[in-house]
Amino acid sequence: MSIRLPSADGGLRVHEPCTDPLRPLTFPPARSRRFYSAAHVVADPTATRAGTGTGTGPVVDWEATLAFRHRLWAQGLGVAEAMDTAQRGMGLDWPAAAELIRRSAADALAAGGRIVCGAGTDQLPRGEHTLAVIIAAYEEQLAHVEACGAPAVLMASRALAGAARGPEDYLEVYGRLLRQSARPVVLHWLGPMFDPELAGYWGHHGLDEATEVFLKIIAEYPDKVDGVKVSLLEADREVDLRRRLPATVRCYTGDDYHYPELIAGDGQHASDALLGIFDPIAPLAARAAAALDRGDSAGFRALLDPTVGLSRHLFAPPTRYYKTGVVLLAWLAGYQDHFAMVGGLESARSLLHLATAYAQADLLGLFPDPARAEDRMRSLLALHGVAS
């Protein structure tokens, strides 16, 4: 069988589906690095939010969402919960995120899986806020994450980016939070390619100056920082930053363009990982982690390097819409029953983009049942009037 897919020239091209997909494997948690997959949420397209009767607000299919997390844990990957990949600030509001954190943290404890959870300020309405209000919002979410028994990721805040007058305001806010955190946290530096409202974070538009502020915060509270997650898509900057971190502070790469080389390291330093791309490529990420644990660095690169093309495609500008491709691939792989997202984000990418994602993922063997993936892709094409 073959399927005809849209091509960049406006025509159709023939794709021959994979005949040798990756078989499911289970692994213990990785030892040589910490591997976290930022995980997507599965929407319930037939439900309305309780008490509204209007269908407004995100509705999560909890059973399917948690089942996907158990699949990640079974493969030895940790889960980074309620992060950007879960549509924080792009469809998933704080009440839903809080419930997601509560449920996932409890399941992680029961399953023996690693988890970290995002704490931010997205319960605040749009508009101007004082630093005191922003700190209180962060404190509420940090307290919730810690009460659920999970380590926190202090996510970058749109409200803080809008309110801060300069680096001193970031030092004040993060200092307050770190002084009171019950356990070490991960600091998240999310670049404006992921969220344009975060431009100028740390009080500077220049990355050199911003890096100095970031490092100053870490230097003042090294015992309260487990690690930093850097999502700037600049490998050289991450390499320089991780060399300057205290020895006890990890660098979790969030670079979905250069992750194989950054995780492999340069012989002196290496990055751990907290990546959105690990959601769709989990079977290969898990195998690569196992290779690294065996000391097989060549095997690690042989497994992970071929996934970079798919990752760069999914995270192509506008990068913040990468979640659409992630959910598409979960549907095609059979991990959920539909291609619908909270907030209607399934419409954020073109049919050409989605068809290319399907073909690249299929060539990597990521669909356990290639025939089912092909049938589902045909149905999506037909919905758009394309005879495949």
N, C-alpha and C positions, 0 to 999 in steps of 0.2 A: 504494500500500500504506500501511497505518497499523498501529500497534501500540498495544495497551492497556497502560498502566502503572499501578502502584499510586499512589493519591493520598492526601493527608494526611487526608481524611475517611473513609478506610477502603474506599473504592470504587476504581473504575478510571477512568482518563481516557485519551482518545485522543491519541496523538502522531503527527504526520506527519513521517517522516524527511526529513532534508536531501536535496535533489536537486542541490546545487552545492557539493561539498566543496572544501576547499583543495587545490590541486594541489601536488605536491612541488617545492620549489625549493632550490637550494643558494646559500649566501652565504659570503663570506669572514668571518673574525672581526670582530666589531664594533669600531669605532675610537673612537667617542665615549664609550662606557662599556665596562666589563668585564661581560659577561653570563655567569654560570655557572648551569647547571642542576644541582641536586642530583639524582642519578639513582637509580632503584630497581633492585633486583636481580630477576632472573627465576629462580624456583625450578625445580628438576627434580623433579616430583612422583612420578616412578617410580624414583628412585635412592635408595640408602641410602648412608650415609657409609662410606667405605672403612675396613675394619678393624673395624667395629662389628657389622655384620650385623643391627642392630636398628632402623636408620632414625633413631636419635637424632642430634641435631645438625643444623644447617642444611646443605642440599645445594643448590648453586647450579648453574644451567645456564649454564656459562661462555660457550658460543657465542652464545646468545641475549642474555645480559647484555652482552657486549662489542659485539654487533651494534647494540644500542640506543645505546650510547655513540658508535659511529661515525655513527649517524644524527644525533645531536646535533652532533657536530663538523662534519658536512657542511652543517649549517644555520648554521654560524658561531658556535654556542654553545660555551662551555667546559663542562667536566664537573667538578662537585664530588663527589669520589669518597669512598665509605665514610663517608657522613654519615648524618644522621638518616633521610633518605629511603630509604637502603639498609638500614634496619632495624637500625642499630647499637643494641645494647642492647634490641632487641625482635625477636630471632630470628636475627640475624647475629652470631656470636661473633668473637673476635679472630683465631683462625686463618683463618677464612673471609675476614674483612676484610683481613687481611694479604695473602692470595693475590689478592683483588680489587684491592688497591692495586698489587701487583706487575704483574699482567696489564694493568690499565688504564693505568698509567704507561708501560709499554712500547708499548702501542698508541697512546697519545697522541703519543709521540715519533715513531712511524712515520707517523702521520697528520698531524702538524703541528698537533695540537689542543691547546688550553689545558686544563690540569688542575690541581686542588689536591686534597689528600687529607687526610682526618681522622685526627688522632692524639689518643688519649685514654688512659683507664686501664681499659678494660672487660675486660682479661684478668684483673683481680683478682677473686677470689671475693667474694660479698656478705659483709658484716661490717665490723668496725672495722679500720682500717689506720693506721699511723703516716705522718707526712708523708714520711719517708725512703722508705718503700715506695711511696707514691703518686708521688713524684718519679721513682723508678726505673722505674715502669710507664710514665709519660709518656716518659721518656728512651728506653725500648725502642721505643715506637711512633714517636716522632719520628725516631730513627735509621733505622728501617725505611723510613719515607716518604722521607727524604732520600737513603738509599741507592738507592731506586728512581728517583731523579732528579726528584722532584716537590716543589713547595712544600707546606708543611704548614698545616693548619688545627688550631690547638690547641682541641680540643673541650672543652666544660664537662664536669667529672668528677663523677659521683655520689659516688665515694669521697672526693673532696676536700670536696664539700658536706657529707658526713657527719662528716668528721674535723676540719675547720677550726674553730678556737675564735674566730676573728675575722678582720678584714681583714688583719692582719699575716701570717697563714698563707698567704693568697692572694698577697700580695706576695712572700713567700719562695719559694713554689712556682713562680710565673710568672717571677720574677726569675732563678731557677736555669735554667729552660728557655730563656729568651730570651738569656741570656749565652752559652749553648753552641750555639744554633741556627746552622746553617751558612748559612742564607739567611733573609730576612724571612718571617715567618709571618702568618697571619690569626688573630686572637683571636675566639673565638666566645662570644657571650653568648646562651645559649638559655634562654628564660623557662620558668617552671613550667607554663604551659599546654601546652608540648610535652613536658615531663618533670617531673612533680610532685616528684621527688626532688631537683630542682635549686633548690627554693625557698630563698631567703636567700643566693643566690650572691653572691660578693664580700664576704661577711661581714655583709650587711645585708638585711633584708626590705624596707626602704624603698628605692624605686628612686632617690631623690635621693642618698642616702648611698652606695648601691652604685655609682652613676655616678661619684662622686668617686674611689672606689677604682680603678675601671676606668681612668679617665683618668690617675690617678697612675702606674699600671703603664706605660701608653703613654708618658707624659711622661718616664719614666726610661729607656726603651729605644726611642726613636722610630725609630732606624735598623734595629731588628730587627722592626718591625711594618709589614708591607705594608698591612694594613687590619684592620678590625673587621667582623664579621658580627653584626648585631643582630636577634634574633628575639624581640621583645617584643610585637608587634602594637599598638604605640602610636606613631603617626606623629609626633606632636608631640615625643615624647621623642627619637626618632631625628633629627629636624630640629635639635633643640637640641644633641644630642651631636655631630653632624657639623660644626657650626659651631665646636666647641671642639677638634676634632682638629688635630694638627699638619698643615701643608700637604701633607706627603709621605705621610700616612696616609689610605687610602681608607675610605669607609664602604660596606660591602656590605649592602644591605637584605636582611633575611630576613623582612620583613613581608608575609605573603601576603594581607593585607587591603588594604594601601594602596600597593602597589608602583608603579602607574603615576605617581602624583603624586610619589613619592619619587625615582624614577629621572629623571623630567622635571626636577625641581629647582625652586628658587625664584628663579632668576636669578643667585644668588651661589654656592650650593652645590647639589650633586646627589649622589644615591647611585648607586653601582654596584649590581650585583645578584648574589646567590647564593641562589636560590629553589627550593623544592620544586615550586612550581606550574609552573615552566618545563618540568618533565618532561612533563606532559600537554599543555601549550599551546605546545610548542616551535615548531610552524609559525607561530603568531601572534607569539610572542616574537621569532623570527628576523626576521619582516617588520617588526615594530616597531623592532627595533634598526637595521635598514637605513634605515628612515624617519628615525630620529634622526641617523644618519650623514649623511643628505642635508640635515640642518637642518630637516626637516619635523616640527616638534614637534606640530602639530595632527594630522598623519597618524599619528604615534606614539601619541597618546592615542586616536585613533579606532580603532586596531587593538587596543590593550591594555585600554582601559577596559571594553569589553563582557565581558572575561574575568573581571572581579572577582567577579561573581555566582557563577560556577562555583568560583572559588578559595575564596570565603567558605563555600560549601557544603561543599567537600572538607575544609576546615580547621575546620569547626564543632566545638564541644566534644563529646566529649573530643578535643581537637585532635591528640593524639599518634596517633590512628588514621587520620589523613589518608592514610597510605600505602595503605590498602585501596582507596580510590577511585582513587588514582594507578595502581595495578596493574590494577584493573578497566578503566580507560580504555585502557591499553596493550593489553590483551587484545581489547577491542572494536575497537580501531584496527588489529588484525592484526599488532602488533609482537611478540606471543608467542602460543603455541598454547593457553593455558589460563589460568584464573583461580585459581591456587594460589600461596600465598606461604610463604616459610620461616616456621616457627613457627605455621602455620595461621591467620595473621592475616586471611585472606580472610573469616573469620566475624565480624570486629570491627564491621561496620556492618550496619544493617538493610537489608532489601530495598527499602524505600521510599527510603532514602538513596541506594542504588546506582542505582535507577531514575531518580531525579532527576538524579544525576550524568550518566547516559547522555543524558537528554533535553537537558540544558544543553550538554554537549559537542557533541552532534549539531547543535544550532542554531548553534554556532560554526563548523561545518564541519570539525571536527577528525578525523573518521573518513574516511580515504581511500576506503574502500568502504562507503558507508552501508548497502547491502543486507547485507553480511557482518556489520556491527555490529548491525543489526536482528535477523538470524538468531541471533547469539550472545546478544543480550539476551533473545530469546524462549526460548532453551534455559535460561538462568538462571532466568527466571520459571517455566518448566515444572518445573524442579527443585524449586522452592518451592511447586508446586501451583497456580500462577496461569495460567489460560488467557488468552493474550494475543491 
